[in-house]
């Protein structure tokens, strides 16, 4: 908890940060035996904290007991049950084939991360209370790197359930995060454990040294991030190379000392100039303190009136004697608190100050994301610090200062967000220029950052001034605020956990770790729209082998092995699967998995996996989902239990192979209806038919014009040109993309389709995430999942097209592969989840490392139209070069279907949360081969968005 300190002549940093008077334990620089009897509460003491084969000394054992008691106290205060000891029955698990998120540090610091990890990845979030519970072993084939094995840990599960577990054999960490410190004992052990690991790490001693160097970070934030920092005068002794050179920073003066003695004249001149400089603004006090890794958590600072030059000089000279290389003495302005007119009466006395604490996380694409803001409010005549004021929301804190107008509060929040995210962006840019050795390992990166701000007035504007960067303190403060709602009868938290984006990043990096170096066979290369596969494979470190009919396909040069094989003769799929299996064995390929994202190759892939003994949904399930009428008729017969059965979502239909079938179908299927190819893709050949003559006409046309693969490659004609007639159902159209593993739903993403262009059902618009009400969204997800299970699709990434009618979801069709065109790109952009990587993991028999409840960060809205209607605009105003330039600037997203003079594209723009429109099917009547988004209509849409707020947009022009 947080409370105000009594007055004291020497304060820890008023501007920033650490509770410098306290023992921070063996991982934070403290030493000696921990305090005893400091946790009131009742829990079992006779638990198995010893780790077999790794005995601890008396002092180390005392710290392990201390942290276990601290964990139980935290759980107790959060209203959660005591940890259950099940170490007497070791867990076996699947070493090397499961996500293992390992934390080594104080339970109070990382509690929010641990609880969130228990929700997002049950049983895979592990807390180690002692370095002795971990072991580093050399990694074969990776000189200088080591794998991290977990022999004992506390595992976290949904509902705050925790278990003390032993692992035999040990679990292999796929992500490691440690609370680090320079001090003796466990701190150095933790730093060594984190160094040069084969698994991703979210912190290292080397990176922590940089982050805790207040001078370096202030210069970085000021120069690279454009973030306001306190006016600072720094006397630095043999500074690090990162501080030498570079442009001057506003309000930041560095004085490099040649020695620590004989500096009286220089110090006096610099201090006098600084105290009289305009950079200090209205500051009445300055703080003098030491800066450097060695002083974090150990020092006090000296606070002096700005007018007392001689006292400040004497303090600087005294501290210079303590300096070692790469350390500094700082003289910095004490930022004056923002004083606001208090509505309805005089300002409170004494005046109040607010300290803003933020947690910002690295997300998909190395984008910073502010995840939580917590404030502390205290008296303005004494410094605020962590754990010395009660946590509150920004709105409550500003209201205490007299700022309650929502629009003004929103402005302050936006400024805090921009500054915090700019701080992490600057840190990530710095890290990008460091070598693996400088970072503490090839996989060491900063995944989250705590940024502390003072709220002051600069140029008559309320401005957050960055005081310091830290790791766990801001995270702990945010956890304390979230804990206010943990007690019974106080209600649930209304916002997502501060640690949610961090845990998502842990899972994303774990997936990369598990998949690096995996050998996968891809059947069917696809077209230009699938170029991302080869780029992503290189980024993930996947070793791809390709089976493809086209010997000159561009992807043949991008894979480990290219097997030229005709995969278009689907009546020979069983035989071809056996031949391919022999080719794979003959080439000595040691495959971890085999998969396809190309419609034509899905059944062949399932048969090949069966031949090779690799994971995949069954060939029977793939055949059932591949043929549209079989899918619907099969589901119509699935009446349950359990209820609701898949039959409730199926639609009446009739297969068509002859004119006689058409005549029979028009009397069995209500008209108007929809005619389409049984094995078609891309909406080619789909048409709304109003009566029997239209049915016969369309059937004849398809039978005449689309007879084989050569007539229209890539739309499934290799399976024949049989058709079906199905009932036309009214309603809004949606796509549901599912990740299923072992028959269990791991993730679902719902997007909305705009009204399609009739009669050909050509796509017009798309939006993600869905604008449906939560209950309707859940209905769509469950309908899609039930239909997949009903067809036997138990493992894979599937795309399901449905309509939401007045009577609930109705199935259009199941695509038993990853969603095509822009869907993978949009889901990756909004949710940070890569369907391609998830499909590859399922193909390798690995449970995809996905968050339990993915959260979208914004909206994507896309508009599509046809070259046949908009060729002039696409050849002039909205040329390929113009669209690509806008894409490169991040102003829109451009997804190509084909490389052409006028390409097939999906064009979309990201919007912040709060706007909700809709989307449509894959483009195209069979006669139209170049669907695109029209730039002029897109511009019109954006104008409409700006003026209509959340009003739905009709895209059927």
Residue pairs with C-beta under 8 A, 6 or more apart in sequence:
1 387
1 390
1 480
2 376
2 386
2 387
2 388
2 389
2 390
2 391
2 477
2 480
3 388
3 389
3 390
4 378
4 379
4 382
4 388
4 389
5 11
5 382
5 385
5 388
7 382
10 300
10 301
10 302
10 303
11 287
11 300
11 301
11 303
11 382
11 383
12 18
12 19
12 20
12 21
12 299
12 300
12 301
12 383
12 385
13 20
13 287
13 289
13 301
13 383
13 385
13 467
13 468
14 287
14 301
14 303
14 334
14 382
14 383
14 384
14 385
15 230
15 287
15 332
15 334
15 335
15 383
15 454
15 467
15 468
16 214
16 385
16 452
16 467
16 468
17 385
17 386
17 452
17 467
17 468
17 470
17 473
18 296
18 297
18 385
18 386
18 470
18 473
19 385
19 386
19 387
19 388
20 297
20 298
20 299
20 300
21 300
23 30
23 32
23 34
23 35
24 30
24 181
24 297
25 34
25 63
25 66
25 67
25 106
25 186
26 60
26 63
26 181
26 183
26 184
26 185
26 186
26 187
27 104
27 105
27 106
27 178
27 179
27 180
27 181
27 186
27 187
27 190
28 106
28 179
28 181
28 183
28 187
28 297
29 181
29 182
29 183
29 187
29 296
29 297
29 298
30 181
30 183
30 297
31 183
31 184
31 185
32 59
33 59
33 62
34 62
34 63
34 66
35 66
36 66
39 69
39 70
39 72
39 73
40 73
41 72
41 73
41 76
43 69
43 72
43 76
43 82
43 83
44 82
44 85
47 68
47 83
47 85
47 87
47 164
48 85
48 87
48 88
48 164
48 166
49 61
49 64
49 65
49 68
49 129
49 130
49 164
50 56
51 130
51 132
51 133
51 151
51 152
51 166
52 151
52 166
53 151
54 132
54 133
54 135
54 151
55 132
56 64
56 130
56 132
59 185
60 130
60 132
60 185
60 186
63 130
63 185
63 186
64 129
64 130
64 132
67 106
67 107
67 129
67 130
68 83
68 129
70 106
70 107
70 108
71 83
71 107
71 127
71 129
71 154
71 162
72 82
72 83
74 107
74 108
74 111
75 81
75 82
75 83
75 160
75 162
76 82
77 483
77 486
78 111
78 115
78 160
78 483
78 486
78 487
79 486
79 487
79 488
80 159
80 160
80 161
80 162
80 486
81 160
81 161
81 162
83 154
83 162
83 163
83 164
84 161
84 162
84 163
84 164
85 163
85 164
86 163
86 164
86 165
87 152
87 164
87 165
87 166
90 165
90 166
90 167
90 168
91 165
91 166
91 167
91 168
91 171
92 167
92 168
92 169
93 167
93 171
95 169
95 170
95 171
95 172
96 172
97 514
97 845
97 846
98 124
98 171
98 174
98 846
98 847
99 121
99 124
99 174
99 175
99 507
99 510
99 511
99 514
99 847
99 849
100 124
100 126
100 150
100 171
100 172
100 173
100 174
100 175
100 510
101 117
101 121
101 124
101 125
101 126
101 173
101 174
101 175
101 177
101 503
101 506
101 507
101 510
102 126
102 128
102 134
102 148
102 150
102 153
102 173
102 175
102 176
102 177
103 110
103 113
103 114
103 125
103 126
103 127
103 128
103 176
103 177
103 178
104 127
104 128
104 131
104 134
104 176
104 177
104 178
104 179
104 190
104 193
105 177
105 178
105 179
105 190
105 472
106 179
106 472
107 114
107 127
107 129
108 476
109 179
109 472
109 473
109 475
109 476
110 127
110 177
110 179
110 472
110 475
111 476
111 479
111 483
112 475
112 476
112 478
112 479
112 482
112 497
112 498
112 499
113 125
113 177
113 475
113 499
113 502
113 503
114 125
114 127
114 156
115 156
115 160
115 497
115 499
116 497
116 499
116 500
116 502
116 503
117 124
117 125
117 156
117 499
117 503
117 506
118 125
118 155
118 156
118 157
118 158
118 160
118 161
118 162
119 158
119 852
119 853
120 500
120 503
120 504
120 507
120 851
120 852
120 853
121 503
121 507
121 849
121 851
121 852
122 156
122 157
122 158
122 852
123 155
123 156
123 157
124 155
125 155
125 156
125 503
126 150
126 153
126 154
126 155
126 156
126 171
127 153
127 154
127 155
127 156
128 134
128 150
128 152
128 153
128 154
129 154
130 186
131 186
131 189
131 190
131 193
133 150
133 151
133 152
133 153
134 148
134 149
134 150
134 151
134 173
134 193
135 148
135 149
135 151
135 170
136 146
136 147
136 148
136 149
136 193
136 197
137 146
137 147
137 149
138 145
138 146
138 147
139 145
139 146
139 147
139 198
142 198
144 196
145 196
145 197
145 198
145 441
145 442
146 196
146 197
146 198
147 172
147 173
147 197
147 198
147 199
148 172
148 173
148 176
148 193
148 197
148 198
148 199
149 170
149 171
149 172
149 173
150 167
150 170
150 171
150 172
150 173
151 166
151 167
151 170
152 164
152 165
152 166
152 167
153 164
153 165
153 167
153 171
154 162
154 163
154 164
154 165
155 162
155 163
155 165
156 162
157 163
172 199
173 197
173 199
174 199
174 200
174 509
174 510
174 513
174 514
174 849
175 199
175 200
175 201
175 202
175 506
175 509
175 510
175 513
176 193
176 194
176 197
176 199
176 200
176 201
176 202
177 201
177 202
177 203
177 447
177 506
178 190
178 191
178 193
178 194
178 201
178 203
179 190
179 203
179 471
179 472
180 187
180 190
180 191
180 194
180 203
180 204
180 205
180 208
180 471
181 187
181 190
181 191
181 297
182 188
182 191
182 205
182 293
182 294
182 296
191 204
191 205
194 201
194 203
194 204
194 205
194 440
194 441
194 444
195 204
195 205
195 206
195 440
195 441
196 440
196 441
196 442
197 441
197 443
197 444
198 443
198 513
199 443
199 510
199 513
200 443
200 445
200 506
200 509
200 510
200 512
200 513
201 440
201 441
201 443
201 444
201 445
202 445
202 446
202 447
202 448
202 502
202 505
202 506
203 444
203 446
203 447
203 471
204 439
204 440
204 441
204 444
205 440
206 438
206 439
206 440
206 444
207 431
207 439
207 440
207 444
207 445
207 446
208 293
208 471
209 293
210 216
210 217
210 242
210 430
211 217
211 427
211 446
211 449
211 469
211 470
211 471
212 293
212 296
212 469
212 470
213 240
213 291
213 292
213 293
214 291
214 330
214 468
215 232
215 234
215 236
215 243
215 254
215 291
215 328
215 330
216 240
216 242
216 243
217 427
217 468
217 469
218 229
218 230
218 232
218 249
218 252
218 466
219 243
219 246
219 249
219 252
219 254
220 426
220 427
220 430
221 227
221 229
221 422
221 423
221 426
221 466
222 228
222 229
222 249
222 250
222 251
222 252
223 246
223 247
223 249
224 426
224 429
224 430
225 419
225 422
225 423
225 425
225 426
226 422
227 419
227 422
227 423
227 426
227 466
228 419
228 458
228 463
228 464
228 465
228 466
229 249
229 251
229 252
229 465
229 466
229 467
230 251
230 332
230 333
230 334
230 335
230 454
230 465
230 467
231 251
231 252
231 274
231 277
231 279
231 280
231 281
231 283
231 332
231 333
232 251
232 252
232 253
232 330
232 331
232 332
232 333
233 253
233 255
233 270
233 271
233 274
233 330
233 331
233 332
234 252
234 253
234 254
234 255
234 291
234 328
234 329
234 330
234 331
235 255
235 257
235 263
235 267
235 270
235 316
235 320
235 328
235 329
236 243
236 254
236 255
236 256
236 257
236 326
236 327
236 328
237 257
237 259
237 260
237 320
237 323
237 324
237 325
237 326
237 327
237 328
238 257
238 325
238 326
239 254
239 256
239 326
239 328
240 326
242 430
243 254
244 256
250 279
251 279
253 270
253 274
255 266
255 270
257 263
257 266
257 320
260 320
260 321
260 323
261 320
263 317
263 320
264 313
264 317
267 313
267 316
267 317
267 320
268 309
268 313
271 309
271 312
271 313
271 316
271 331
272 309
274 280
274 331
275 286
275 306
275 307
275 309
275 312
279 333
280 286
280 306
280 333
281 333
281 336
281 458
282 336
282 457
283 306
283 333
283 334
283 335
283 336
284 305
284 306
284 334
284 336
285 303
285 304
285 305
285 306
285 333
285 334
286 303
286 304
286 306
286 312
286 331
286 332
286 333
286 334
287 301
287 302
287 303
287 304
287 330
287 331
287 332
287 334
288 301
288 302
288 303
288 304
288 312
288 315
288 316
288 319
288 329
288 330
288 331
289 295
289 299
289 300
289 301
289 302
289 319
289 329
289 330
289 332
290 299
290 319
290 322
290 323
290 327
290 328
290 329
290 330
291 327
291 328
291 329
291 330
292 323
292 324
292 326
292 327
292 328
294 324
294 327
295 327
302 315
303 334
303 383
304 311
304 312
304 315
312 331
316 329
316 331
319 329
320 329
323 329
334 383
335 454
335 456
335 465
335 467
336 456
336 457
337 351
337 352
337 353
337 354
337 380
337 454
337 455
337 456
338 354
338 401
338 455
338 456
338 457
338 462
339 347
339 351
339 380
339 457
340 347
340 401
340 402
340 403
341 347
341 402
342 348
342 401
342 402
343 402
343 404
347 402
348 400
350 379
350 380
350 381
351 379
351 380
351 381
352 377
352 378
352 379
352 380
352 400
352 401
353 377
353 378
353 379
353 380
353 384
353 454
353 455
354 375
354 376
354 377
354 384
354 397
354 398
354 400
354 401
354 454
354 455
355 375
355 376
355 377
355 378
355 384
355 385
355 389
355 452
355 453
355 454
355 455
356 373
356 374
356 375
356 394
356 397
356 416
356 452
356 453
356 454
356 455
356 464
357 373
357 374
357 375
357 376
357 386
357 450
357 451
357 452
357 453
357 473
357 474
357 477
357 478
358 370
358 372
358 373
358 374
358 416
358 420
358 450
358 451
358 452
358 453
358 474
359 370
359 371
359 372
359 448
359 449
359 450
359 474
359 475
359 478
359 498
359 499
359 502
360 368
360 369
360 370
360 371
360 420
360 421
360 423
360 424
360 448
360 449
360 451
361 368
361 369
361 371
361 424
361 447
361 448
361 449
361 501
361 502
361 505
362 368
362 369
362 424
362 428
362 445
362 446
362 447
362 448
362 505
363 369
363 501
363 504
363 505
363 832
363 857
364 508
364 828
364 829
364 832
366 428
368 420
368 421
368 422
368 423
368 424
368 425
368 428
369 421
369 501
369 857
370 416
370 417
370 420
370 421
371 478
371 496
371 497
371 498
371 499
371 500
371 501
371 502
372 478
372 481
372 495
372 497
372 498
373 393
373 394
373 413
373 416
373 417
374 391
374 392
374 393
374 474
374 477
374 478
374 480
374 481
375 391
375 392
375 393
375 394
375 396
375 397
375 398
376 384
376 386
376 388
376 389
376 390
376 391
376 392
376 397
376 477
377 384
377 389
377 390
377 392
377 397
377 400
377 401
378 384
378 388
378 389
386 452
386 473
386 474
386 476
386 477
387 476
387 477
391 477
391 478
391 480
391 481
391 484
392 400
392 481
393 481
394 409
394 412
394 413
394 416
395 409
398 404
398 409
398 412
401 455
403 409
403 412
403 462
411 462
412 455
412 462
412 464
415 462
415 463
415 464
416 453
416 464
419 451
419 453
419 464
419 466
420 449
420 451
420 453
423 449
423 451
423 466
423 469
424 446
424 449
424 451
427 446
427 449
427 469
428 445
428 446
431 439
431 445
431 446
436 442
436 444
439 445
443 513
447 502
447 505
447 506
447 509
448 471
448 475
448 501
448 502
448 505
449 469
449 471
450 469
450 470
450 471
450 472
450 473
450 474
450 475
451 466
451 468
451 469
451 474
452 466
452 467
452 468
452 469
452 470
452 473
452 474
453 464
453 465
453 466
453 467
454 464
454 465
454 467
455 462
455 463
455 464
455 465
456 462
456 463
456 465
457 463
458 465
475 498
475 499
478 498
478 499
479 498
479 499
482 493
482 497
482 498
484 490
485 491
485 492
485 493
485 494
496 855
500 851
500 855
503 851
504 832
504 851
504 854
504 855
505 832
507 849
507 850
507 851
508 832
508 849
510 849
511 837
511 841
511 848
511 849
512 540
512 541
512 837
514 841
514 846
514 849
515 540
515 541
515 542
515 837
515 840
515 841
515 844
515 846
516 540
516 541
516 542
517 541
517 542
517 543
518 542
518 543
518 592
518 593
518 840
518 844
519 543
519 545
519 560
519 589
519 590
519 591
519 592
519 593
520 542
520 543
520 544
520 545
520 591
520 592
520 593
520 594
520 595
520 840
520 843
520 844
521 544
521 545
521 546
521 547
521 584
521 589
521 591
521 593
521 594
521 595
521 608
522 533
522 544
522 545
522 546
522 547
522 559
522 594
522 595
522 596
522 597
523 547
523 567
523 580
523 594
523 595
523 596
523 598
523 601
523 604
523 605
523 608
524 547
524 548
524 567
524 596
524 597
524 598
524 600
524 601
524 605
525 546
525 548
525 550
525 553
525 555
525 556
525 598
526 533
526 597
526 598
526 714
527 714
527 897
527 898
528 896
528 897
528 898
528 899
529 820
529 821
529 895
529 896
529 897
529 898
529 904
530 597
530 598
532 824
532 825
532 836
533 555
533 597
533 836
534 544
534 555
534 558
534 559
536 542
536 834
536 836
536 837
537 544
537 558
538 558
540 837
540 840
542 840
543 560
544 558
544 559
544 560
545 559
545 560
545 561
545 562
545 563
545 589
545 591
546 553
546 555
546 556
546 559
546 561
546 562
546 563
547 563
547 565
547 567
547 580
548 555
548 556
548 562
548 563
548 564
548 565
548 567
549 564
549 565
549 566
549 567
549 568
551 564
556 562
556 564
561 587
561 589
563 580
563 583
563 584
563 587
565 576
565 579
565 580
565 583
566 576
567 576
567 600
567 601
567 604
568 600
568 709
568 718
569 576
569 718
570 600
570 603
570 604
570 718
570 719
573 603
573 604
573 607
574 607
576 604
576 607
577 604
577 607
577 608
577 610
577 611
578 611
580 604
580 608
580 611
581 608
581 611
581 612
584 591
584 612
591 612
591 614
592 843
592 844
593 614
593 615
593 840
593 843
593 844
593 845
594 605
594 608
594 609
594 612
594 614
594 616
594 843
595 605
595 616
595 796
595 839
595 840
595 842
595 843
596 602
596 604
596 605
596 817
597 817
597 818
597 820
597 836
597 839
598 817
599 626
599 679
599 681
599 716
599 815
599 817
600 714
600 716
600 718
600 719
602 622
602 625
602 626
602 816
602 817
603 619
603 622
603 623
603 626
605 616
605 622
606 616
606 617
606 618
606 619
606 621
606 622
607 619
608 614
609 615
609 616
610 616
610 618
610 619
614 843
614 845
615 795
615 842
615 843
615 844
615 845
616 795
616 796
616 843
617 792
617 793
617 794
617 795
617 796
617 816
618 792
620 792
621 791
621 792
621 793
621 794
621 816
622 793
622 816
623 630
624 630
624 631
624 634
624 791
624 792
625 631
625 788
625 791
625 793
625 798
625 814
625 815
625 816
626 679
626 719
626 816
627 678
627 679
628 653
628 676
628 678
628 679
628 680
628 724
628 726
628 813
629 653
629 654
629 655
629 678
629 724
629 726
630 655
631 787
631 791
631 811
631 813
631 814
632 650
632 651
632 652
632 653
632 726
632 811
633 650
633 653
634 790
634 791
635 646
635 647
635 649
635 650
635 787
635 790
635 791
635 811
636 647
636 650
636 652
637 647
638 645
638 646
638 647
638 790
639 645
639 647
640 647
644 786
645 786
645 790
646 786
646 787
646 789
646 790
648 808
649 783
649 786
649 787
649 802
649 808
649 809
649 810
649 811
650 787
650 810
650 811
651 726
651 727
651 729
651 810
651 811
651 812
652 668
652 669
652 670
652 726
652 727
653 669
653 724
653 725
653 726
653 727
654 661
654 664
654 665
654 668
654 669
654 724
654 725
654 726
655 661
655 678
655 722
655 723
655 724
656 662
656 665
656 675
656 699
656 722
656 723
656 724
656 725
657 722
657 723
659 696
659 699
659 700
662 692
662 695
662 696
662 699
662 725
663 692
663 696
665 695
665 725
666 691
666 692
666 695
666 725
669 725
669 726
669 727
670 727
671 689
671 690
671 691
671 692
671 695
671 728
672 688
672 689
672 690
672 691
672 728
673 688
673 689
673 695
673 725
673 726
673 727
673 728
674 686
674 687
674 688
674 689
674 725
674 726
674 727
674 728
674 761
675 685
675 686
675 687
675 689
675 695
675 698
675 699
675 702
675 723
675 724
675 725
676 683
676 685
676 686
676 687
676 723
676 724
676 726
677 684
677 685
677 686
677 702
677 706
677 715
677 716
677 717
677 721
677 722
677 723
678 719
678 720
678 722
678 723
678 724
679 716
679 717
679 719
679 720
679 722
680 686
680 715
680 716
681 714
681 715
681 716
681 815
681 820
681 922
682 714
682 715
682 922
682 923
682 924
683 760
683 761
683 762
683 763
683 921
683 922
683 923
683 924
683 925
684 706
684 712
684 715
684 924
684 925
684 926
685 702
685 706
685 715
685 723
685 925
685 926
686 760
686 761
686 921
686 925
687 694
687 698
687 759
687 760
687 761
687 925
688 728
688 758
688 759
688 760
688 761
689 695
689 698
689 725
689 759
695 725
699 723
702 721
702 723
702 926
703 721
705 711
705 926
706 712
706 717
706 721
706 926
707 717
707 721
708 717
708 718
708 721
709 717
709 718
711 717
712 926
715 926
729 803
729 805
729 810
730 803
730 805
730 806
731 803
731 804
731 805
731 806
731 810
732 752
732 753
732 803
732 804
732 918
733 752
733 753
733 756
733 801
733 802
733 803
733 812
733 919
733 920
733 921
734 750
734 751
734 752
734 753
734 770
734 772
734 780
734 801
734 802
734 803
734 804
734 919
735 750
735 751
735 753
735 799
735 800
735 801
735 802
735 819
735 823
735 919
736 748
736 749
736 750
736 780
736 781
736 783
736 784
736 799
736 800
736 801
736 802
737 748
737 749
737 751
737 797
737 798
737 799
737 800
737 818
737 819
737 823
737 827
737 835
738 745
738 747
738 748
738 781
738 784
738 785
738 788
738 797
738 798
738 799
738 800
739 745
739 746
739 747
739 748
739 797
739 835
739 838
739 842
739 848
739 850
740 746
740 785
740 788
740 793
740 794
740 795
740 796
740 797
740 798
740 842
741 795
741 842
741 847
741 848
742 794
742 795
742 847
743 789
743 794
743 795
745 781
745 785
746 838
746 847
746 848
746 850
747 833
747 838
747 848
747 850
747 851
747 854
748 781
748 784
748 785
749 768
749 769
749 823
749 827
749 831
749 833
749 854
750 768
750 769
750 770
750 772
750 777
750 780
750 781
751 766
751 767
751 768
751 769
751 770
751 823
751 826
751 919
752 766
752 767
752 768
752 770
752 771
752 772
752 917
752 918
752 919
753 763
753 765
753 766
753 918
753 919
753 920
753 921
754 763
754 764
754 765
754 766
754 767
754 863
754 917
754 918
754 919
754 920
754 953
754 954
754 955
754 956
755 764
755 765
755 918
755 920
755 954
755 955
755 956
756 762
756 763
756 764
756 920
756 921
757 763
757 764
757 866
757 956
760 924
760 925
760 928
761 920
761 921
762 864
762 866
762 920
762 921
762 923
762 924
762 925
762 928
762 931
763 864
763 919
763 920
763 921
763 922
763 923
763 924
763 931
764 863
764 864
764 865
764 920
764 955
764 956
765 861
765 862
765 863
765 864
765 917
765 918
765 919
765 920
765 953
765 955
766 822
766 826
766 860
766 861
766 862
766 864
766 906
766 908
766 918
766 919
766 920
767 859
767 860
767 861
767 862
767 916
767 917
767 918
767 919
768 826
768 827
768 830
768 856
768 859
768 860
768 919
769 830
769 856
769 859
770 777
770 780
771 916
771 917
771 918
771 952
772 780
772 804
776 804
779 804
779 808
779 809
780 802
780 804
780 809
783 800
783 802
783 808
783 809
783 811
784 798
784 800
784 802
784 809
787 800
787 811
787 814
788 798
788 800
788 814
788 816
791 814
791 816
793 814
793 816
795 842
796 816
796 817
796 839
796 842
797 817
797 818
797 819
797 835
797 838
797 839
797 842
798 814
798 815
798 816
798 817
799 814
799 815
799 817
799 818
799 819
799 820
799 823
800 811
800 813
800 814
800 815
801 811
801 812
801 813
801 814
801 815
801 921
802 809
802 810
802 811
802 812
803 809
803 810
803 812
804 810
817 839
818 824
818 835
818 836
818 839
819 827
819 835
820 922
821 895
821 897
821 906
821 922
822 862
822 893
822 895
822 906
822 908
823 835
824 834
824 835
824 836
825 893
825 895
826 860
826 862
826 893
826 908
827 833
827 834
827 835
828 834
828 835
829 860
829 893
829 910
830 856
830 857
830 858
830 859
830 860
830 910
831 854
831 855
831 856
831 857
832 854
832 857
833 850
833 851
833 854
837 848
838 848
838 850
841 847
841 848
841 849
842 848
856 913
857 913
858 910
858 911
858 912
858 913
859 910
859 911
859 912
859 913
859 914
859 915
859 916
860 893
860 908
860 909
860 910
860 911
861 908
861 909
861 911
861 915
861 917
861 941
861 945
862 893
862 906
862 907
862 908
862 909
862 919
862 933
863 907
863 908
863 933
863 934
863 937
863 938
863 941
863 955
864 906
864 907
864 920
864 923
864 931
864 932
864 933
865 931
865 932
865 933
865 934
865 937
865 957
866 923
866 928
866 930
866 931
866 932
867 874
867 902
867 928
867 930
867 931
867 932
868 928
868 930
869 934
870 932
870 934
870 936
870 937
871 902
873 934
873 935
873 936
874 880
874 902
874 932
874 934
874 935
875 902
877 935
877 936
878 934
878 935
878 936
878 938
880 901
880 902
880 903
882 935
883 892
883 894
883 905
883 907
883 935
884 894
886 892
886 894
887 893
887 894
891 909
892 907
892 908
892 909
892 938
893 906
893 907
893 908
893 909
893 910
894 905
894 906
894 907
895 905
895 906
895 907
895 908
896 903
896 904
896 905
897 903
897 904
897 905
897 906
897 931
898 904
898 930
900 930
902 930
902 932
903 930
903 932
904 923
904 929
904 930
904 931
904 932
905 932
905 933
906 933
907 932
907 933
907 935
907 938
908 933
909 938
909 942
911 945
914 949
914 950
915 945
915 949
915 950
916 950
916 952
917 952
917 953
918 952
918 953
918 955
920 955
923 931
924 931
937 955
937 957
941 953
941 955
944 953
945 953
